[in-house]
Amino acid sequence: MYDPLKKKDYIYSGKLGPHISDFIVEKRAFGCLYNTEAKKLSEFSRMTLNYDFPDDTLTQEVVEAWLTRRPTDADKTLYSRFGVIKGFADYMVRHGYEAFVPLSSNLPKLHTQGYVPYVFTHEEIQRFFDVYSEETSYHCAYDKRFRVMMRMIFEILYCCGLRMSEATELTSKDVDLQGGILTVRFAKFEKSRYVPMSSDVIADLTSYMNSYIHEPFLFPGRTGNQLGKNSVYGEFRRVLLAAGIPHHGRGKGPRVHDFRHTFACHCLHRWIKHGIPVSSALPRLSTYLGHNDMAATEKYLHMTAEVYPEISEKLSLKYGYLIPKEVQL
């Protein structure tokens, strides 16, 4: 049976191979799954075979070769390669080996302003889900099951603020209907967290799970493996069209990920409107979303103030120092 949380083993070549293997063992001992990084370090170890350098040493030449931009590399790709080699270099130094530790200041600035997050209105959210209520005919049994499953995915994305990958990677074992909790395992930043569900989501998810067998994934594709992101995106675009919500073209959205942005802004708006202090609302939202630090959550204050002008002045007067001038999510 496929296990989405299984630690994957790779071959580590060259003089640094044993050190890379020990480094990954250490990371996993701290609870990190570290599969993506392990794969990248396997690629790095193969690259080192092209260089001659002393044993037990991570040289500047090898590190800079790894960080050299390739024709197809985006900025995020470079940052990803930097992250794994920086972590490994720090490990080498910590254990008394000679290693060149790269600096992030030598990398290009990461451009994140190409897309402005789209925040759905409450009326648009209602129209989106009304599409599923109005549809009564299906091409086949799988088509009906697929629509029921997709509605449940979108409900979890909007009502629980999950990332799309977090939703599609859920297994039946991650759902506690009695306690009303979803367990999100090894998400972004290798963080796991518990996500409480509302009574409506619990009721809908109970009905969904009672209607279909889900093993191992809660939302399986045709073959039983994890549902692909293209299937989710294709259904998302179909429902947008049926709901009369315009899509503004590639890179301009709305995107599936905008359900998460909408969840955050709607939460902040509701809390601020009901007098809940931002100083307590932000840490709560940050934990719920699984953010690595408060800075990522604070940016939602700016978005919320833009979408809801009636609370903009209140936010600016009391929490203006927290609201960034630019949104980078």
C-alpha positions as CSV (number, residue, x, y, z in Angstrom):
1,M,0.0,0.0,0.0
2,Y,1.3,3.5,-0.9
3,D,2.3,5.5,2.2
4,P,2.4,9.3,1.5
5,L,4.4,9.8,4.7
6,K,7.1,7.2,4.0
7,K,10.7,8.3,4.2
8,K,12.4,7.9,0.8
9,D,15.9,6.7,0.6
10,Y,18.4,7.8,-2.1
11,I,21.9,7.0,-3.0
12,Y,24.6,9.5,-2.0
13,S,27.7,9.4,-4.1
14,G,31.3,10.7,-3.8
15,K,33.4,11.7,-0.9
16,L,30.6,13.6,0.8
17,G,28.1,10.8,0.5
18,P,28.5,9.4,4.0
19,H,28.2,12.9,5.5
20,I,25.1,13.7,3.5
21,S,23.5,10.4,4.7
22,D,24.4,11.2,8.4
23,F,23.0,14.8,7.9
24,I,19.6,13.4,6.7
25,V,19.5,10.9,9.6
26,E,19.9,13.9,11.9
27,K,17.2,15.9,10.3
28,R,14.8,13.1,10.4
29,A,15.6,12.4,14.1
30,F,14.1,15.9,14.7
31,G,10.9,14.9,13.1
32,C,11.4,16.2,9.5
33,L,10.3,14.0,6.6
34,Y,13.0,15.6,4.4
35,N,12.2,13.7,1.2
36,T,12.4,16.6,-1.2
37,E,15.7,17.8,0.3
38,A,17.1,14.3,0.4
39,K,16.5,14.0,-3.4
40,K,18.2,17.3,-4.0
41,L,21.2,16.3,-2.0
42,S,21.4,13.0,-3.9
43,E,21.6,15.2,-7.1
44,F,24.3,17.3,-5.4
45,S,26.3,14.3,-4.4
46,R,26.4,13.1,-8.1
47,M,27.5,16.5,-9.2
48,T,30.5,16.4,-6.8
49,L,31.9,13.5,-8.8
50,N,33.0,16.0,-11.4
51,Y,35.3,17.8,-8.9
52,D,38.5,16.9,-7.1
53,F,38.7,18.1,-3.5
54,P,40.0,16.9,-0.1
55,D,38.2,14.3,1.8
56,D,35.7,15.5,4.5
57,T,35.6,19.0,3.0
58,L,32.9,21.0,1.4
59,T,34.7,23.5,-0.9
60,Q,33.6,26.8,-2.2
61,E,34.1,25.6,-5.8
62,V,31.6,22.8,-5.3
63,V,29.1,24.9,-3.5
64,E,29.2,27.7,-6.1
65,A,28.9,25.1,-8.9
66,W,25.7,23.8,-7.3
67,L,24.3,27.3,-7.0
68,T,25.1,28.4,-10.5
69,R,21.9,29.3,-12.4
70,R,20.9,27.0,-15.2
71,P,19.0,28.3,-18.2
72,T,15.7,26.9,-16.9
73,D,16.1,27.9,-13.3
74,A,13.6,30.2,-11.7
75,D,14.6,32.3,-8.6
76,K,12.7,29.9,-6.3
77,T,14.7,26.9,-7.7
78,L,17.9,28.7,-6.7
79,Y,16.6,29.4,-3.3
80,S,15.6,25.8,-2.9
81,R,19.1,24.6,-3.8
82,F,20.6,27.2,-1.6
83,G,18.5,26.0,1.4
84,V,19.6,22.4,1.3
85,I,23.3,23.2,0.7
86,K,23.3,25.9,3.4
87,G,21.8,23.4,5.9
88,F,24.4,20.7,4.9
89,A,27.3,23.2,5.2
90,D,26.2,24.3,8.6
91,Y,26.0,20.6,9.6
92,M,29.6,20.1,8.4
93,V,30.9,23.0,10.4
94,R,29.0,22.0,13.5
95,H,30.7,18.6,13.3
96,G,34.2,20.0,13.0
97,Y,34.7,19.7,9.2
98,E,35.9,22.3,6.8
99,A,33.0,23.7,4.8
100,F,32.2,26.8,2.8
101,V,28.9,28.3,4.0
102,P,27.1,30.3,1.3
103,L,25.4,33.6,2.0
104,S,21.9,34.4,0.9
105,S,23.0,37.9,0.0
106,N,24.7,36.5,-3.0
107,L,21.5,35.2,-4.5
108,P,19.2,37.2,-6.7
109,K,16.2,39.0,-5.0
110,L,13.1,36.8,-5.1
111,H,10.4,38.5,-7.1
112,T,7.0,37.7,-5.6
113,Q,4.8,40.5,-6.9
114,G,3.8,38.9,-10.2
115,Y,0.5,37.8,-8.8
116,V,-1.9,39.8,-6.6
117,P,-4.0,37.4,-4.4
118,Y,-7.7,37.3,-5.2
119,V,-10.1,37.5,-2.2
120,F,-13.5,36.1,-3.0
121,T,-16.5,38.0,-1.8
122,H,-19.0,36.1,0.4
123,E,-21.5,36.3,-2.5
124,E,-19.0,34.8,-4.9
125,I,-18.3,32.0,-2.4
126,Q,-22.0,31.3,-2.2
127,R,-22.3,31.2,-6.0
128,F,-19.4,28.9,-6.3
129,F,-20.9,26.3,-4.0
130,D,-24.4,26.8,-5.4
131,V,-23.1,25.2,-8.6
132,Y,-22.8,21.9,-6.9
133,S,-26.3,22.2,-5.4
134,E,-27.8,23.0,-8.8
135,E,-26.2,20.1,-10.7
136,T,-28.3,17.0,-10.8
137,S,-27.2,15.1,-13.9
138,Y,-23.8,13.3,-14.3
139,H,-22.2,11.4,-17.1
140,C,-21.4,8.3,-15.0
141,A,-21.1,7.1,-11.4
142,Y,-17.4,8.2,-11.2
143,D,-18.5,11.7,-12.5
144,K,-20.9,12.0,-9.6
145,R,-18.4,10.8,-7.0
146,F,-15.8,13.2,-8.5
147,R,-18.1,16.2,-8.1
148,V,-19.0,15.2,-4.5
149,M,-15.3,14.8,-3.7
150,M,-14.3,18.1,-5.3
151,R,-17.0,20.0,-3.5
152,M,-15.7,18.6,-0.2
153,I,-12.1,19.6,-1.1
154,F,-13.1,23.1,-1.9
155,E,-15.1,23.3,1.3
156,I,-12.1,22.3,3.3
157,L,-9.9,24.7,1.4
158,Y,-12.2,27.7,2.1
159,C,-13.4,26.7,5.6
160,C,-10.2,25.4,7.0
161,G,-7.6,27.5,5.1
162,L,-5.6,24.5,3.9
163,R,-3.1,24.6,1.0
164,M,-4.2,22.4,-1.9
165,S,-1.4,19.9,-1.4
166,E,-2.4,19.6,2.3
167,A,-6.0,18.7,1.3
168,T,-5.1,16.2,-1.4
169,E,-2.5,14.5,0.9
170,L,-5.1,13.8,3.7
171,T,-5.7,10.2,4.5
172,S,-8.7,8.7,6.3
173,K,-6.5,8.4,9.4
174,D,-6.0,12.1,9.4
175,V,-9.7,12.8,10.1
176,D,-11.1,12.7,13.6
177,L,-14.8,13.3,13.1
178,Q,-15.6,12.9,16.8
179,G,-13.1,15.5,17.9
180,G,-13.6,17.6,14.8
181,I,-9.9,17.7,13.9
182,L,-7.9,17.3,10.7
183,T,-4.3,16.4,11.1
184,V,-2.0,18.0,8.5
185,R,1.3,16.1,8.4
186,F,4.7,17.3,7.2
187,A,3.3,20.3,5.3
188,K,5.3,23.4,4.2
189,F,8.5,23.9,6.4
190,E,8.1,20.2,7.4
191,K,5.5,21.3,10.0
192,S,2.5,19.2,11.1
193,R,-0.5,20.7,12.8
194,Y,-4.0,20.1,14.0
195,V,-6.8,22.0,12.2
196,P,-10.2,22.3,14.0
197,M,-13.3,22.1,11.8
198,S,-16.7,23.8,12.1
199,S,-19.8,21.8,12.7
200,D,-20.9,22.3,9.1
201,V,-17.7,20.9,7.7
202,I,-17.8,18.0,10.2
203,A,-21.3,17.1,9.1
204,D,-20.5,17.3,5.4
205,L,-17.3,15.3,5.8
206,T,-19.1,12.7,7.8
207,S,-21.7,12.3,5.0
208,Y,-18.9,12.2,2.4
209,M,-16.9,9.5,4.3
210,N,-20.0,7.4,4.9
211,S,-20.8,7.4,1.2
212,Y,-17.4,6.4,-0.2
213,I,-14.4,4.2,0.7
214,H,-11.2,6.1,1.0
215,E,-8.0,4.1,1.3
216,P,-5.4,5.3,1.7
217,F,-6.3,8.9,0.5
218,L,-9.3,10.8,1.6
219,F,-9.6,12.3,-1.9
220,P,-8.2,9.7,-4.4
221,G,-7.8,9.9,-8.1
222,R,-9.1,7.2,-10.5
223,T,-6.2,4.8,-9.7
224,G,-6.6,5.3,-5.9
225,N,-3.5,7.3,-5.5
226,Q,-3.3,11.0,-4.5
227,L,-5.6,13.2,-6.6
228,G,-3.5,15.3,-9.0
229,K,-3.4,19.1,-8.8
230,N,-4.4,19.4,-12.5
231,S,-7.7,17.6,-11.7
232,V,-8.4,20.0,-8.9
233,Y,-7.5,23.0,-11.0
234,G,-9.6,21.9,-14.0
235,E,-12.6,21.4,-11.8
236,F,-12.0,24.8,-10.2
237,R,-12.0,26.5,-13.6
238,R,-15.2,24.7,-14.6
239,V,-17.0,25.8,-11.5
240,L,-15.8,29.4,-11.8
241,L,-17.3,29.6,-15.3
242,A,-20.6,28.0,-14.1
243,A,-20.8,30.4,-11.2
244,G,-20.1,33.4,-13.4
245,I,-16.9,34.4,-11.7
246,P,-14.5,35.7,-14.3
247,H,-11.0,34.3,-14.6
248,H,-8.5,36.9,-15.7
249,G,-6.0,34.7,-17.5
250,R,-2.9,32.7,-16.7
251,G,-1.0,34.2,-13.7
252,K,-3.9,36.6,-12.9
253,G,-6.3,34.3,-11.2
254,P,-8.4,33.6,-9.3
255,R,-6.3,30.5,-8.3
256,V,-7.2,27.6,-6.1
257,H,-4.8,28.9,-3.5
258,D,-6.9,32.0,-3.2
259,F,-9.4,30.1,-1.1
260,R,-6.7,30.1,1.6
261,H,-6.2,33.9,1.2
262,T,-9.9,34.4,1.4
263,F,-10.2,32.2,4.5
264,A,-7.6,34.4,6.2
265,C,-9.1,37.7,5.2
266,H,-12.7,36.6,6.1
267,C,-11.5,35.4,9.5
268,L,-9.7,38.7,10.3
269,H,-12.6,40.8,9.1
270,R,-15.0,38.8,11.3
271,W,-12.8,39.0,14.4
272,I,-12.0,42.7,14.0
273,K,-15.6,43.5,13.4
274,H,-16.5,41.8,16.6
275,G,-13.8,43.6,18.6
276,I,-11.3,40.7,19.0
277,P,-7.9,42.4,19.4
278,V,-5.5,41.9,16.5
279,S,-2.8,41.1,19.0
280,S,-4.6,37.8,19.9
281,A,-6.2,37.2,16.5
282,L,-2.9,37.1,14.5
283,P,-1.1,34.4,16.6
284,R,-4.3,32.3,16.4
285,L,-4.5,32.7,12.6
286,S,-0.8,32.1,12.2
287,T,-1.0,28.8,14.1
288,Y,-4.1,27.7,12.3
289,L,-2.5,28.4,8.8
290,G,0.8,26.7,9.8
291,H,2.9,29.8,9.1
292,N,6.6,29.7,10.0
293,D,6.6,33.1,11.5
294,M,4.2,36.0,12.2
295,A,5.5,38.1,9.3
296,A,3.6,35.9,6.8
297,T,0.4,36.3,8.8
298,E,0.7,40.1,9.3
299,K,0.5,40.6,5.6
300,Y,-3.1,39.5,5.7
301,L,-3.9,42.7,7.7
302,H,-3.1,44.8,4.6
303,M,-5.2,42.6,2.4
304,T,-8.1,42.7,4.8
305,A,-7.9,46.5,5.0
306,E,-8.0,46.8,1.2
307,V,-11.0,44.4,0.8
308,Y,-13.0,45.9,3.7
309,P,-12.6,49.7,3.7
310,E,-14.9,50.0,6.7
311,I,-12.3,48.6,9.0
312,S,-9.3,50.1,7.2
313,E,-9.2,53.3,9.4
314,K,-9.6,51.3,12.6
315,L,-6.7,49.1,11.6
316,S,-4.5,52.0,10.5
317,L,-5.0,53.9,13.7
318,K,-4.4,51.0,16.1
319,Y,-2.2,48.6,14.1
320,G,-0.7,50.6,11.4
321,Y,2.8,49.6,12.4
322,L,1.9,46.0,11.7
323,I,0.4,46.5,8.2
324,P,3.1,46.2,5.5
325,K,3.1,48.4,2.5
326,E,3.4,45.5,0.1
327,V,1.8,42.1,0.1
328,Q,4.2,39.2,-0.4
329,L,2.5,35.9,0.1
